[in-house]
Amino acid sequence: MSSSLNPVDSNDTSESRYVNEHVAVLSLHTSPFVQPGHGDSGGMNVYIRELVSSLAHSGATCSVYVRRWRKDLPDKVMIEPGVQLVHIDAGDPELEKEELPDVVDDFSEGVERDLLFGPKADVLHANYWLSGVSGHGLKHRLGLPLVTTFHTLGKSKISSGEFETSDRVKKEQEIIDCSDIIVANSTAEANQLEEFYGAPQERIAVVPLGVEHALFAPGNQDAARSAIGISSGPIVMYVGRLQPLKGAGLALETFSELQTETGVLLIIGGASGVHGDKEVRELKQRAKELGIEKQVRFIPPQPHHILSTYYRASDLVIVPSKSESFGLVALEAAACGTPVIAASVGGLKDLVIHGITGYLLDERDPKLYAHCARQILESPLHGAEMAMSAAEKAKQYSWAKTSEQMLNLYSSVTSRALVDCQ
């Protein structure tokens, strides 16, 4: 699928991009301003946080609506000029993610009240299917255009062997049928929207995520290693939530296959999902069984300004996900000049150029992953060439470009008739 899917020209330089749009951003199940890497916090959190900040810098204003997830949270917080965080009461703050479908109506009512009595929104931007359900109802009640970014798709997870409920898939179909624009983070996700849900091409827009180059950039590896307390030996890194979908177990098996006595495997992330704690226990047990427990360091989720140091310290990053709509970890690693070995799924196929910036692998075989890792670790020249190519490739992506495309999308849907699914 080509970039012709975009319903507006992302290179348009008209002033319409800078109109003072007020965007109601829906993020029911997770706050974008909490630490990514554990629980339900991941790339979507970074996406929303960076997007609304960049939108505000371009003149738009954003109200980000999240479910109150702790009792002592204030009703509203001004994050920065033009970005307001609004906490909505919807069920017990400590509800598990699996219980959240039951409180979507409460969340929607809270958002509706705020929009009716506060500054009028020009467009709704829902993130994830739960927010999409809310956005679908609000669209009809308020007469506002709906832009939806799913981040993950139920049918995509099912196709990769993961379990997902039929209710989610049904709701996703309803959201897609009524969204004025469906934002895909990659061409692979756009293809899945068409193949799995019959989404019309003219309503799909491919808008990649960005990266903050002031933070994620190549640097002195020795200094970075000194900062994290590792002075010698190869460093292999996995970053992400610890759940079966993300494939941290494959990273463990790969490191074991390398049979390096001086190397270190960094696993940065926290338990996620219903089986997250079990996954962490099994990963630690497997490290013992493989005899590498002393070389594996389990590190809790790190703030972005520290995570970039870990990228620079590492020789390579493994991204072995079973499914990825985009693959932000791969982009951040590349921006720091660190080669990536990734599963050839989803947006990772857009981000990694096989043999040039890293390796893309179709098979989930640790021996194959280890073979590619050796190509990088045992040939410093090859690794350096990949590092430079990865950093150059990452320059194509920025949050300024992402927000520019989104402003064009918002402008396009506010100036035409709404899609009617009824």
Secondary structure, 3 states (H helix, E strand, C coil): CCHHHCCCCCCCCCHHHHCCCEEEEEECCCCCCCCCCCCCCCHHHHHHHHHHHHHHHCCCEEEEEEECCCCCCCCEEEEECCEEEEEECCCCCCCCHHHHHHHHHHHHHHHHHHHHHCCCCCEEEEECHHHHHHHHHHHHHHCCCEEEECCCCHHHHHHCCCCCCHHHHHHHHHHHHHCCEEEECCHHHHHHHHHHHCCCHHHEEECCCCCCCCCCCCCCHHHHHHHHCCCCCCEEEEECCECHHHCHHHHHHHHHHHCCCCCEEEEECCECCCCHHHHHHHHHHHHHHCCCCCCEEEECCCCHHHHHHHHHHCCEEEECCCCCCCCHHHHHHHHCCCCEEEECCCCHHHHCCECCCEEEECCCCHHHHHHHHHHHHCCHHHHHHHHHHHHHHHCCCCHHHHHHHHHHHHHHHCCCCCCCCC
